[in-house]
Amino acid sequence: MTLKVAVQMDPIARINIRGDSTFALLLEAQARGHAISYFTPDKLSLRGNDVVASVQSLKVRDQEGDHFTLGEPARVDMRSYDVVLLRQDPPFDLAYITSTHLLERIHPATLVVNNPASVRNAPEKLFVMDFTELMPPTLISRDKDEINAFRAEHGAVVMKPLHGHGGAAVFRVLPQDINFGSLYDMFAVTFREPWVIQRFLPEVKHGDKRIILVDGEFAGAVNRVPAEDDLRSNMVRGGAAAATELSPREREICATLGPKLRERGLLFVGIDVIDGYLTEINVTSPTGIRAVARLGGPDIAAKIWDVIEAKRA
């Protein structure tokens, strides 16, 4: 089976191919003989009822510094594709939301991965609140009194922007922390939306596990261990990747989430688990495929394309 595939992503020249999951998906698609086109979100347009984009044919190579070749731009009706990979990174802002509205017009006749309507309706740190029984105590708010009441109940907390990504602006706030007032003021000026305030989990020092689910089924995992001088375990922030197995609790989390993800057409999802607590459900541009493979884990890119091909058969 040969599929006509388009990928909506960030500028390909800027990606770090060593850790980029989108690049892993593109390598696998190319190895299977699929025809790949590339475009950035700013090239997507809605003209009347037609969703069009200026795209370029794409060839990829697993070679740092020389990892792609692009063809000449061409205006294409997006309904002509079998599959569109929606893979640009957050921020999850109005530009991102607009692109999901445009791509929703061609899905599911053209299979968009992940389902753009579900991506729009499932921001990582809000969708997870559908599963509070699996989570540490969590508050979504920008109200200072509400935040202080939560801190008084739970002691040390983690505070982070609701639509942040990659570990940016994640802080631990201690009880009676003299920096809290300044931090609150900084967040109030910087972020218009509410913030996430979550009970601090000390066991994060042993790792924040990224678990990948493909079409609702466990596909692989990596444990991300923070550097000694950092709270954050994200690999882009210096976290170290280590091989791991799932605990019974983590398997229970996967079994609970799986049917809900399938219902929403969220085919490629990365969840974050610390000490048996679910903290995020990543649906916009999950990472971890290449880290799992480097550590001897399964070929998740192949599993994803197996599922896509089955849906297109």
Secondary structure, 3 states (H helix, E strand, C coil): CCCEEEEECCCHHHCCCCCCHHHHHHHHHHHCCCEEEEECHHHEEEECCEEEEEEEEEEECCCCCCCEEECCCEEEEHHHCCEEEECCCCCCCHHHHHHHHHHHCCCCCCEEECCHHHHHHCCHHHHHHHHHHHCCCEEEECCHHHHHHHHHHHCCEEEEECCCCCCCCCEEECCCCCCHHHHHHHHHHHCCCCEEEEECCHHHHHCEEEEEEECCEEEEEEEEECCCCCCCCCHHHCCEEECCCCCHHHHHHHHHHHHHHHHCCCCEEEEEEECCEEEEEECCCCCCHHHHHHCCCCCHHHHHHHHHHHHHC
